[in-house]
Amino acid sequence: MLKKLSSVLILALALGGQHFVVSSAFAQDTAAPAEAAPTEAAPVEAAPAEAPAPEAEAQTSDASTAIDAANESTAEKETAYGMGKLWHEGDAVTRSVLILMIIMSAATWYIAAIKLMVQSKLFSQATAARKVWDAKTLQEGVNNLKSDSAFRAVAEDGLRALKHHDGKLTDKIDLESWVSLSVQRGAAAITNDLQTGMAVLATVASTSPFVGLFGTVWGIYHALIAIAQSGQPSIDKVAGPVGEALIMTAIGLGVAVPAVFLYNWLVRRNKVASEYLNAFAADVHAYLIVGVNGSDK
């Protein structure tokens, strides 16, 4: 009897152990999908984070479009009140004033450049003319100067007057006066050439502000007409004509101020060049009358 009970108990324990193993395996198999589920669900959770990317791109595109539109609007505003508008919407009077001031400015700078080159050349010739008195005779010193030298022309006038004084009507004039007149006449001719174009600079300097003022008055006149046509003094109606007036004033001053400075500067340089030339002419006259020798005659 005890053996039977023991056998039944052992059998029961064996069956219970198998049931436990099977239950544990089943529990592990059941838990594995539960643990794997979050791993498989991870991409599903990451998807909402990637979803806003198209919206961000759309917002960036909208911002770029807005910036471009703002830049275009600014460019249009700048163009609406620039020199292009002044030229395209200006009438014949406005364009004529602009063209006249451009011509005056171009003439100013052209004459200034030419005069500077002529004066610089004359100053270099004055430096070379100092070496004339190192020669044995005046004729020899003159021959050492360049053919286009103004100082050589003055000296040759004096030498010519000295050689061709006798035997003509000029012999009724004493030699000293005749040589003096010849030398001074040659120096005066060169000095007059230095004054070429200076009248244009003076004219531009004195008249260009008034030309610009005329354009200003004309622009204000258009502003008053725009106010009368619109019936109300709004800023958008008068901004263009008033801008034309201010631009004309600025251009007139921009032409006049350089012309004034250049005129005064070039006049001073002409005076210095004339003093060099007159001093050389006086030296030539003194040499021909007082210190001339037989070879010079």
Backbone hydrogen bonds in HBPLUS format (Angstrom, degrees):
<---DONOR---> <-ACCEPTOR-->    atom                        ^
c    i                          cat <-CA-CA->   ^        H-A-AA   ^      H-
h    n   atom  resd res      DA  || num        DHA   H-A  angle D-A-AA Bond
n    s   type  num  typ     dist DA aas  dist angle  dist       angle   num
A0005-LEU N   A0001-MET O   3.00 MM   4  6.39 161.7  2.04 151.9 156.6     1
A0006-SER N   A0002-LEU O   2.87 MM   4  6.05 157.9  1.91 148.8 155.3     2
A0007-SER N   A0003-LYS O   2.91 MM   4  6.12 153.3  1.98 143.3 150.6     3
A0008-VAL N   A0004-LYS O   2.88 MM   4  6.16 159.8  1.92 152.3 157.8     4
A0009-LEU N   A0005-LEU O   2.89 MM   4  6.06 157.9  1.94 148.3 154.6     5
A0010-ILE N   A0006-SER O   2.89 MM   4  6.08 160.8  1.92 149.3 154.4     6
A0011-LEU N   A0007-SER O   2.91 MM   4  6.07 158.5  1.96 146.8 153.1     7
A0012-ALA N   A0008-VAL O   2.87 MM   4  6.07 152.3  1.95 144.3 152.3     8
A0013-LEU N   A0009-LEU O   2.86 MM   4  6.14 156.5  1.92 147.8 154.3     9
A0014-ALA N   A0010-ILE O   2.93 MM   4  6.15 155.4  1.99 146.6 153.4    10
A0015-LEU N   A0011-LEU O   2.93 MM   4  6.17 163.7  1.95 149.6 153.9    11
A0016-GLY N   A0012-ALA O   2.90 MM   4  6.08 152.6  1.98 144.8 152.8    12
A0017-GLY N   A0013-LEU O   2.94 MM   4  6.20 148.9  2.04 145.3 153.1    13
A0018-GLN N   A0014-ALA O   3.02 MM   4  6.37 162.0  2.06 152.7 157.0    14
A0019-HIS N   A0015-LEU O   2.94 MM   4  6.15 155.8  2.00 144.3 151.7    15
A0020-PHE N   A0016-GLY O   2.92 MM   4  6.13 145.0  2.05 139.2 148.6    16
A0021-VAL N   A0017-GLY O   2.89 MM   4  6.21 158.8  1.94 151.7 157.0    17
A0022-VAL N   A0018-GLN O   2.80 MM   4  6.03 168.5  1.82 153.8 157.4    18
A0023-SER N   A0019-HIS O   2.82 MM   4  5.91 151.1  1.90 138.6 147.4    19
A0024-SER N   A0020-PHE O   2.80 MM   4  6.02 153.6  1.87 145.6 152.8    20
A0025-ALA N   A0021-VAL O   2.85 MM   4  6.12 165.0  1.87 154.5 158.5    21
A0026-PHE N   A0022-VAL O   2.88 MM   4  6.01 157.1  1.93 144.0 151.1    22
A0027-ALA N   A0023-SER O   2.80 MM   4  5.99 148.4  1.90 139.7 149.2    23
A0028-GLN N   A0024-SER O   2.84 MM   4  6.14 152.6  1.91 148.1 155.5    24
A0029-ASP N   A0025-ALA O   2.80 MM   4  6.08 161.8  1.83 151.0 156.4    25
A0030-THR N   A0026-PHE O   2.84 MM   4  5.99 147.8  1.94 141.0 150.5    26
A0031-ALA N   A0027-ALA O   2.86 MM   4  6.04 147.2  1.97 141.1 150.2    27
A0032-ALA N   A0028-GLN O   2.91 MM   4  6.08 147.5  2.02 149.2 156.8    28
A0035-GLU N   A0031-ALA O   2.84 MM   4  6.18 145.6  1.96 152.0 161.9    29
A0036-ALA N   A0032-ALA O   2.83 MM   4  6.04 153.4  1.90 150.7 159.2    30
A0037-ALA N   A0033-PRO O   2.88 MM   4  5.85 133.1  2.10 139.5 149.9    31
A0039-THR N   A0036-ALA O   2.99 MM   3  5.18 116.6  2.41  99.6 115.7    32
A0040-GLU N   A0036-ALA O   3.01 MM   4  6.37 157.4  2.06 158.2 164.6    33
A0041-ALA N   A0037-ALA O   2.82 MM   4  5.96 141.7  1.97 146.0 158.2    34
A0042-ALA N   A0038-PRO O   2.99 MM   4  6.02 115.2  2.43 137.3 150.0    35
A0042-ALA N   A0039-THR O   3.41 MM   3  5.34 153.3  2.49  94.7 102.2    36
A0044-VAL N   A0041-ALA O   2.96 MM   3  5.13 120.4  2.32 100.0 116.0    37
A0045-GLU N   A0041-ALA O   3.05 MM   4  6.44 145.3  2.17 150.1 160.3    38
A0045-GLU N   A0042-ALA O   3.02 MM   3  5.13 120.4  2.39  98.6 113.3    39
A0046-ALA N   A0042-ALA O   2.97 MM   4  6.27 146.2  2.09 150.0 160.3    40
A0047-ALA N   A0043-PRO O   3.06 MM   4  6.16 133.6  2.29 141.4 151.1    41
A0049-ALA N   A0046-ALA O   3.08 MM   3  5.44 129.8  2.34 106.2 119.2    42
A0050-GLU N   A0047-ALA O   3.05 MM   3  5.31 129.7  2.31 106.1 118.8    43
A0051-ALA N   A0047-ALA O   3.09 MM   4  6.23 134.2  2.31 149.3 162.6    44
A0053-ALA N   A0050-GLU O   3.26 MM   3  5.82 163.1  2.29 118.4 123.4    45
A0055-GLU N   A0052-PRO O   2.99 MM   3  5.17 117.1  2.40 103.0 119.2    46
A0056-ALA N   A0052-PRO O   2.92 MM   4  6.25 153.3  1.99 156.7 165.4    47
A0057-GLU N   A0053-ALA O   2.93 MM   4  6.24 158.7  1.98 154.7 160.8    48
A0058-ALA N   A0054-PRO O   2.87 MM   4  6.08 151.9  1.95 143.2 151.2    49
A0059-GLN N   A0055-GLU O   2.85 MM   4  6.15 154.4  1.92 147.6 154.4    50
A0060-THR N   A0056-ALA O   2.87 MM   4  6.14 158.2  1.91 149.2 155.2    51
A0061-SER N   A0057-GLU O   2.88 MM   4  6.08 157.8  1.93 147.6 153.9    52
A0062-ASP N   A0058-ALA O   2.88 MM   4  6.11 155.6  1.94 146.5 153.3    53
A0063-ALA N   A0059-GLN O   2.87 MM   4  6.12 153.2  1.94 146.2 153.7    54
A0064-SER N   A0060-THR O   2.90 MM   4  6.18 158.2  1.95 149.0 154.7    55
A0065-THR N   A0061-SER O   2.92 MM   4  6.14 158.2  1.97 147.7 154.0    56
A0066-ALA N   A0062-ASP O   2.90 MM   4  6.13 152.3  1.98 144.5 152.2    57
A0067-ILE N   A0063-ALA O   2.92 MM   4  6.21 155.3  1.98 149.1 155.5    58
A0068-ASP N   A0064-SER O   2.90 MM   4  6.16 163.3  1.93 152.3 156.8    59
A0069-ALA N   A0065-THR O   2.90 MM   4  6.08 157.7  1.95 146.0 152.6    60
A0070-ALA N   A0066-ALA O   2.91 MM   4  6.14 151.3  1.99 143.4 151.4    61
A0071-ASN N   A0067-ILE O   2.88 MM   4  6.18 157.6  1.93 150.9 156.9    62
A0072-GLU N   A0068-ASP O   2.88 MM   4  6.11 161.1  1.91 151.9 157.1    63
A0073-SER N   A0069-ALA O   2.87 MM   4  6.05 153.8  1.93 143.6 151.4    64
A0074-THR N   A0070-ALA O   2.87 MM   4  6.14 155.1  1.94 148.0 154.5    65
A0075-ALA N   A0071-ASN O   2.88 MM   4  6.13 160.6  1.92 150.1 155.5    66
A0076-GLU N   A0072-GLU O   2.88 MM   4  6.09 154.7  1.94 146.8 153.9    67
A0077-LYS N   A0073-SER O   2.96 MM   4  6.21 151.2  2.04 143.6 151.4    68
A0078-GLU N   A0074-THR O   2.88 MM   4  6.18 158.6  1.92 152.0 157.7    69
A0079-THR N   A0075-ALA O   2.85 MM   4  6.04 157.7  1.90 148.0 154.4    70
A0080-ALA N   A0076-GLU O   2.84 MM   4  5.93 144.0  1.96 140.3 150.5    71
A0081-TYR N   A0078-GLU O   3.37 MM   3  5.64 147.8  2.48 101.2 109.3    72
A0082-GLY N   A0079-THR O   3.38 MM   3  5.06 170.6  2.39 106.5 104.6    73
A0086-LEU N   A0082-GLY O   3.20 MM   4  6.53 156.4  2.26 142.9 149.9    74
A0087-TRP N   A0083-MET O   2.96 MM   4  6.20 151.3  2.04 148.0 154.3    75
A0088-HIS N   A0084-GLY O   2.89 MM   4  6.05 172.9  1.89 156.9 159.2    76
A0089-GLU N   A0085-LYS O   2.89 MM   4  5.61 161.9  1.93 144.2 149.8    77
A0090-GLY N   A0086-LEU O   3.12 MM   4  5.40 119.5  2.50 119.1 130.2    78
A0095-ARG N   A0091-ASP O   3.07 MM   4  6.34 168.9  2.09 157.5 160.3    79
A0096-SER N   A0092-ALA O   2.92 MM   4  5.97 152.8  1.99 141.4 149.5    80
A0097-VAL N   A0093-VAL O   2.98 MM   4  6.20 157.4  2.03 150.6 156.0    81
A0098-LEU N   A0094-THR O   3.06 MM   4  6.33 160.1  2.10 148.2 153.6    82
A0099-ILE N   A0095-ARG O   2.92 MM   4  6.12 166.9  1.93 153.3 156.5    83
A0100-LEU N   A0096-SER O   2.91 MM   4  6.02 158.3  1.95 146.7 153.1    84
A0101-MET N   A0097-VAL O   3.01 MM   4  6.23 160.3  2.05 149.8 154.4    85
A0102-ILE N   A0098-LEU O   2.97 MM   4  6.21 151.1  2.06 148.2 156.6    86
A0103-ILE N   A0099-ILE O   2.97 MM   4  6.20 158.4  2.01 149.7 155.1    87
A0104-MET N   A0100-LEU O   2.95 MM   4  6.19 158.0  2.00 147.6 153.9    88
A0105-SER N   A0101-MET O   2.94 MM   4  6.09 156.4  2.00 143.4 149.3    89
A0106-ALA N   A0102-ILE O   2.94 MM   4  6.14 163.8  1.96 150.1 154.7    90
A0107-ALA N   A0103-ILE O   2.89 MM   4  6.06 159.5  1.93 150.6 156.2    91
A0108-THR N   A0104-MET O   3.02 MM   4  6.17 150.5  2.10 141.7 149.5    92
A0109-TRP N   A0105-SER O   3.15 MM   4  6.47 166.4  2.16 156.7 157.6    93
A0110-TYR N   A0106-ALA O   2.98 MM   4  6.09 154.3  2.05 147.7 155.6    94
A0111-ILE N   A0107-ALA O   2.98 MM   4  6.01 172.0  1.99 149.6 152.1    95
A0112-ALA N   A0108-THR O   2.99 MM   4  6.11 158.8  2.03 146.1 152.9    96
A0113-ALA N   A0109-TRP O   3.03 MM   4  6.10 156.9  2.08 140.1 145.8    97
A0114-ILE N   A0110-TYR O   3.02 MM   4  6.30 163.2  2.05 153.7 158.0    98
A0115-LYS N   A0111-ILE O   2.87 MM   4  6.02 168.3  1.88 156.3 159.6    99
A0116-LEU N   A0112-ALA O   3.00 MM   4  6.10 155.2  2.07 145.2 151.9   100
A0117-MET N   A0113-ALA O   3.17 MM   4  6.41 156.5  2.22 145.9 151.4   101
A0118-VAL N   A0114-ILE O   3.03 MM   4  6.32 160.4  2.07 152.7 158.1   102
A0119-GLN N   A0115-LYS O   2.88 MM   4  6.01 165.9  1.90 152.9 156.9   103
A0120-SER N   A0116-LEU O   2.93 MM   4  5.99 160.3  1.97 145.2 151.1   104
A0121-LYS N   A0117-MET O   3.04 MM   4  6.17 155.2  2.10 143.1 149.8   105
A0122-LEU N   A0118-VAL O   2.98 MM   4  6.24 151.5  2.06 145.0 153.0   106
A0123-PHE N   A0119-GLN O   2.89 MM   4  6.17 154.5  1.95 152.1 158.7   107
A0124-SER N   A0120-SER O   3.11 MM   4  6.37 156.0  2.16 145.8 151.6   108
A0125-GLN N   A0121-LYS O   3.00 MM   4  6.26 148.3  2.11 142.0 151.2   109
A0126-ALA N   A0122-LEU O   2.88 MM   4  6.16 143.7  2.01 143.6 153.7   110
A0127-THR N   A0123-PHE O   3.13 MM   4  6.46 148.4  2.23 142.9 150.4   111
A0128-ALA N   A0124-SER O   3.14 MM   4  6.47 154.4  2.21 143.4 149.8   112
A0129-ALA N   A0125-GLN O   2.86 MM   4  6.06 140.7  2.02 142.3 153.6   113
A0131-LYS N   A0128-ALA O   3.19 MM   3  5.78 154.6  2.26 112.6 119.3   114
A0132-VAL N   A0129-ALA O   3.14 MM   3  5.42 164.4  2.16 109.6 114.3   115
A0134-ASP N   A0131-LYS O   3.17 MM   3  5.32 160.4  2.21 104.5 110.2   116
A0135-ALA N   A0132-VAL O   3.20 MM   3  5.80 164.9  2.22 114.3 118.9   117
A0141-GLY N   A0137-THR O   3.09 MM   4  6.36 158.0  2.14 145.1 151.1   118
A0142-VAL N   A0138-LEU O   2.85 MM   4  6.06 154.1  1.92 151.5 158.8   119
A0143-ASN N   A0139-GLN O   3.02 MM   4  6.20 152.9  2.10 144.6 151.5   120
A0144-ASN N   A0141-GLY O   3.21 MM   3  5.29 140.9  2.37  96.3 107.2   121
A0145-LEU N   A0142-VAL O   3.03 MM   3  5.44 158.1  2.08 111.5 118.5   122
A0149-SER N   A0146-LYS O   3.18 MM   3  5.30 163.3  2.21 111.6 113.0   123
A0153-ALA N   A0149-SER O   3.24 MM   4  6.56 150.0  2.33 140.3 147.8   124
A0154-VAL N   A0150-ALA O   3.16 MM   4  6.49 151.7  2.25 144.7 151.2   125
A0155-ALA N   A0151-PHE O   3.11 MM   4  6.33 166.2  2.13 147.1 150.5   126
A0156-GLU N   A0152-ARG O   2.88 MM   4  6.04 159.0  1.92 150.5 156.6   127
A0157-ASP N   A0153-ALA O   3.05 MM   4  6.21 146.5  2.17 140.5 148.8   128
A0158-GLY N   A0154-VAL O   3.17 MM   4  6.54 153.2  2.24 146.6 153.2   129
A0159-LEU N   A0155-ALA O   2.98 MM   4  6.30 161.4  2.02 152.4 157.3   130
A0160-ARG N   A0156-GLU O   2.86 MM   4  5.93 157.0  1.91 146.0 152.5   131
A0161-ALA N   A0157-ASP O   2.97 MM   4  6.12 155.0  2.04 142.5 149.3   132
A0162-LEU N   A0158-GLY O   3.04 MM   4  6.25 147.7  2.14 143.5 152.2   133
A0163-LYS N   A0159-LEU O   3.08 MM   4  6.31 153.7  2.15 147.7 153.6   134
A0164-HIS N   A0160-ARG O   3.05 MM   4  6.08 154.2  2.12 150.4 156.3   135
A0171-ASP N   A0168-LYS O   2.98 MM   3  5.65 167.2  1.99 118.4 122.6   136
A0172-LYS N   A0169-LEU O   3.25 MM   3  6.08 171.0  2.25 120.8 123.4   137
A0173-ILE N   A0170-THR O   2.97 MM   3  5.43 158.5  2.02 111.3 118.3   138
A0178-TRP N   A0174-ASP O   2.99 MM   4  6.22 163.1  2.01 157.1 162.7   139
A0179-VAL N   A0175-LEU O   2.92 MM   4  6.06 168.3  1.94 157.0 159.3   140
A0180-SER N   A0176-GLU O   2.96 MM   4  6.04 158.9  2.01 144.3 151.1   141
A0181-LEU N   A0177-SER O   2.86 MM   4  6.01 160.5  1.90 149.8 154.7   142
A0182-SER N   A0178-TRP O   3.02 MM   4  6.19 158.1  2.07 145.2 151.3   143
A0183-VAL N   A0179-VAL O   2.96 MM   4  6.15 167.0  1.98 155.4 158.1   144
A0184-GLN N   A0180-SER O   2.99 MM   4  6.07 165.7  2.01 149.6 154.2   145
A0185-ARG N   A0181-LEU O   2.87 MM   4  5.88 149.7  1.96 142.6 151.3   146
A0186-GLY N   A0182-SER O   3.09 MM   4  6.33 154.6  2.15 144.3 150.1   147
A0187-ALA N   A0183-VAL O   3.07 MM   4  6.35 159.6  2.11 149.6 154.9   148
A0188-ALA N   A0184-GLN O   2.87 MM   4  6.00 155.3  1.93 146.1 153.1   149
A0189-ALA N   A0185-ARG O   3.05 MM   4  6.23 149.4  2.15 142.5 149.9   150
A0190-ILE N   A0186-GLY O   3.31 MM   4  6.59 156.7  2.37 143.7 148.7   151
A0191-THR N   A0187-ALA O   2.97 MM   4  6.23 154.6  2.04 146.4 154.2   152
A0192-ASN N   A0188-ALA O   2.87 MM   4  6.06 152.2  1.95 146.8 153.8   153
A0193-ASP N   A0189-ALA O   3.12 MM   4  6.39 147.3  2.23 139.3 147.8   154
A0194-LEU N   A0190-ILE O   3.15 MM   4  6.50 139.2  2.32 139.8 150.4   155
A0194-LEU N   A0191-THR O   3.11 MM   3  5.09 125.5  2.42  92.7 106.8   156
A0195-GLN N   A0192-ASN O   3.06 MM   3  5.22 137.6  2.25  99.5 111.2   157
A0196-THR N   A0193-ASP O   3.19 MM   3  5.38 162.4  2.23 105.6 110.9   158
A0198-MET N   A0195-GLN O   3.13 MM   3  5.51 160.3  2.18 124.6 130.2   159
A0200-VAL N   A0197-GLY O   3.17 MM   3  5.30 127.4  2.46  97.1 110.0   160
A0201-LEU N   A0197-GLY O   3.32 MM   4  6.74 156.0  2.38 147.1 152.5   161
A0202-ALA N   A0198-MET O   2.98 MM   4  6.27 159.8  2.02 149.7 155.2   162
A0203-THR N   A0199-ALA O   2.89 MM   4  6.06 152.8  1.97 142.7 150.3   163
A0204-VAL N   A0200-VAL O   2.91 MM   4  6.14 164.7  1.93 153.6 157.3   164
A0205-ALA N   A0201-LEU O   2.91 MM   4  6.05 163.9  1.94 150.1 155.0   165
A0206-SER N   A0202-ALA O   3.07 MM   4  6.18 146.0  2.19 141.4 149.4   166
A0207-THR N   A0203-THR O   2.91 MM   4  5.91 146.6  2.03 150.6 158.8   167
A0208-SER N   A0204-VAL O   3.04 MM   4  5.44 161.5  2.07 140.1 144.5   168
A0210-PHE N   A0207-THR O   3.00 MM   3  5.38 122.7  2.34 108.8 123.1   169
A0211-VAL N   A0207-THR O   2.99 MM   4  6.33 147.5  2.10 152.0 162.3   170
A0212-GLY N   A0208-SER O   2.95 MM   4  6.17 163.7  1.98 152.8 156.2   171
A0213-LEU N   A0209-PRO O   2.86 MM   4  6.08 143.9  1.99 136.0 147.1   172
A0214-PHE N   A0210-PHE O   2.87 MM   4  6.08 145.9  1.99 139.1 147.5   173
A0215-GLY N   A0211-VAL O   3.12 MM   4  6.52 154.4  2.19 145.5 151.7   174
A0216-THR N   A0212-GLY O   2.95 MM   4  6.27 142.5  2.09 140.3 151.4   175
A0217-VAL N   A0213-LEU O   2.90 MM   4  6.21 160.8  1.93 153.1 156.7   176
A0218-TRP N   A0214-PHE O   2.95 MM   4  6.20 154.9  2.01 147.0 154.4   177
A0219-GLY N   A0215-GLY O   2.97 MM   4  6.16 149.9  2.06 141.4 149.1   178
A0220-ILE N   A0216-THR O   2.98 MM   4  6.29 157.7  2.03 152.6 158.3   179
A0221-TYR N   A0217-VAL O   2.96 MM   4  6.16 148.3  2.06 142.5 151.6   180
A0222-HIS N   A0218-TRP O   3.12 MM   4  6.46 151.0  2.21 143.5 149.9   181
A0223-ALA N   A0219-GLY O   3.01 MM   4  6.31 144.8  2.14 141.1 151.4   182
A0224-LEU N   A0220-ILE O   2.96 MM   4  6.28 154.4  2.03 150.9 156.3   183
A0225-ILE N   A0221-TYR O   3.09 MM   4  6.39 151.8  2.17 143.3 151.2   184
A0226-ALA N   A0222-HIS O   2.96 MM   4  6.19 155.8  2.02 146.1 152.3   185
A0227-ILE N   A0223-ALA O   3.02 MM   4  6.30 153.1  2.10 146.6 153.5   186
A0228-ALA N   A0224-LEU O   2.97 MM   4  6.20 156.9  2.02 145.3 151.6   187
A0229-GLN N   A0225-ILE O   2.93 MM   4  6.17 153.2  2.00 150.4 157.4   188
A0230-SER N   A0226-ALA O   3.04 MM   4  6.13 156.1  2.09 145.2 151.3   189
A0231-GLY N   A0227-ILE O   2.95 MM   4  5.91 142.5  2.10 144.7 153.9   190
A0234-SER N   A0232-GLN O   2.84 MM   2  5.68 137.0  2.03 105.9  93.6   191
A0237-LYS N   A0234-SER O   3.15 MM   3  5.55 146.6  2.26 106.9 116.3   192
A0239-ALA N   A0235-ILE O   2.89 MM   4  5.65 130.3  2.15 147.4 157.5   193
A0242-VAL N   A0238-VAL O   2.99 MM   4  5.92 161.0  2.03 150.0 156.3   194
A0243-GLY N   A0239-ALA O   2.83 MM   4  5.84 147.7  1.93 140.6 150.5   195
A0244-GLU N   A0240-GLY O   2.95 MM   4  6.28 149.0  2.04 149.8 158.6   196
A0245-ALA N   A0241-PRO O   3.03 MM   4  6.36 154.2  2.09 145.3 151.9   197
A0246-LEU N   A0242-VAL O   2.99 MM   4  6.31 159.9  2.03 152.4 156.9   198
A0247-ILE N   A0243-GLY O   2.92 MM   4  6.10 158.5  1.97 149.5 155.7   199
A0248-MET N   A0244-GLU O   2.93 MM   4  6.15 158.6  1.98 150.8 156.2   200
A0249-THR N   A0245-ALA O   3.08 MM   4  6.36 156.8  2.13 146.6 152.6   201
A0250-ALA N   A0246-LEU O   2.95 MM   4  6.22 161.4  1.98 150.0 154.9   202
A0251-ILE N   A0247-ILE O   2.90 MM   4  6.12 160.2  1.93 153.0 158.2   203
A0252-GLY N   A0248-MET O   2.96 MM   4  6.12 161.5  2.00 148.8 153.9   204
A0253-LEU N   A0249-THR O   3.05 MM   4  6.33 159.5  2.09 151.0 155.8   205
A0254-GLY N   A0250-ALA O   2.84 MM   4  6.01 152.5  1.92 145.0 153.8   206
A0255-VAL N   A0251-ILE O   2.97 MM   4  6.21 133.4  2.19 145.3 156.1   207
A0256-ALA N   A0252-GLY O   3.01 MM   4  6.18 156.8  2.07 144.4 151.2   208
A0257-VAL N   A0253-LEU O   3.00 MM   4  5.89 175.5  2.00 153.3 154.8   209
A0260-VAL N   A0256-ALA O   2.97 MM   4  6.23 152.2  2.05 156.3 163.7   210
A0261-PHE N   A0257-VAL O   3.16 MM   4  6.44 170.0  2.17 158.8 160.0   211
A0262-LEU N   A0258-PRO O   2.88 MM   4  5.98 169.5  1.89 154.9 158.4   212
A0263-TYR N   A0259-ALA O   2.93 MM   4  5.92 154.4  1.99 141.0 148.4   213
A0264-ASN N   A0260-VAL O   3.10 MM   4  6.30 173.5  2.10 155.0 156.1   214
A0265-TRP N   A0261-PHE O   3.01 MM   4  6.14 160.4  2.05 149.9 156.0   215
A0266-LEU N   A0262-LEU O   2.89 MM   4  5.95 165.9  1.91 150.1 154.0   216
A0267-VAL N   A0263-TYR O   2.90 MM   4  6.01 155.7  1.96 151.2 158.2   217
A0268-ARG N   A0264-ASN O   3.14 MM   4  6.30 156.3  2.20 141.2 146.9   218
A0269-ARG N   A0265-TRP O   3.10 MM   4  6.42 155.0  2.17 145.1 151.9   219
A0270-ASN N   A0266-LEU O   2.84 MM   4  6.04 153.2  1.91 148.1 155.6   220
A0271-LYS N   A0267-VAL O   2.98 MM   4  6.21 150.6  2.07 145.0 152.7   221
A0272-VAL N   A0268-ARG O   3.12 MM   4  6.44 155.6  2.18 146.1 151.9   222
A0273-ALA N   A0269-ARG O   2.97 MM   4  6.22 162.7  2.00 149.9 154.5   223
A0274-SER N   A0270-ASN O   2.86 MM   4  6.04 154.9  1.92 147.2 154.2   224
A0275-GLU N   A0271-LYS O   2.99 MM   4  6.23 150.5  2.08 144.8 152.5   225
A0276-TYR N   A0272-VAL O   3.09 MM   4  6.43 155.2  2.15 148.9 155.1   226
A0277-LEU N   A0273-ALA O   3.03 MM   4  6.30 159.0  2.08 146.9 152.7   227
A0278-ASN N   A0274-SER O   2.81 MM   4  6.00 163.1  1.83 153.3 157.7   228
A0279-ALA N   A0275-GLU O   2.95 MM   4  5.97 156.2  2.00 144.0 150.7   229
A0280-PHE N   A0276-TYR O   3.09 MM   4  6.30 155.8  2.15 144.5 150.7   230
A0281-ALA N   A0277-LEU O   2.94 MM   4  6.19 154.8  2.00 145.9 153.4   231
A0282-ALA N   A0278-ASN O   2.91 MM   4  6.13 152.8  1.98 146.5 153.3   232
A0283-ASP N   A0279-ALA O   3.07 MM   4  6.33 151.2  2.15 142.5 150.2   233
A0284-VAL N   A0280-PHE O   2.95 MM   4  6.24 157.2  2.01 150.4 156.4   234
A0285-HIS N   A0281-ALA O   2.94 MM   4  6.15 161.2  1.98 148.2 153.3   235
A0286-ALA N   A0282-ALA O   2.96 MM   4  6.15 160.3  2.00 146.4 151.7   236
A0287-TYR N   A0283-ASP O   2.96 MM   4  6.14 155.9  2.02 146.7 153.5   237
A0288-LEU N   A0284-VAL O   2.93 MM   4  6.11 164.3  1.95 154.6 158.3   238
A0289-ILE N   A0285-HIS O   3.10 MM   4  6.16 150.7  2.19 146.4 153.5   239
A0290-VAL N   A0286-ALA O   2.86 MM   4  5.63 159.9  1.90 143.9 150.8   240
A0291-GLY N   A0287-TYR O   3.00 MM   4  4.60 115.2  2.43 106.5 124.1   241
A0296-ASP N   A0293-ASN O   3.19 MM   3  5.65 140.5  2.36 109.9 119.9   242
A0297-LYS N   A0294-GLY O   3.23 MM   3  5.32 136.7  2.43  97.5 108.9   243
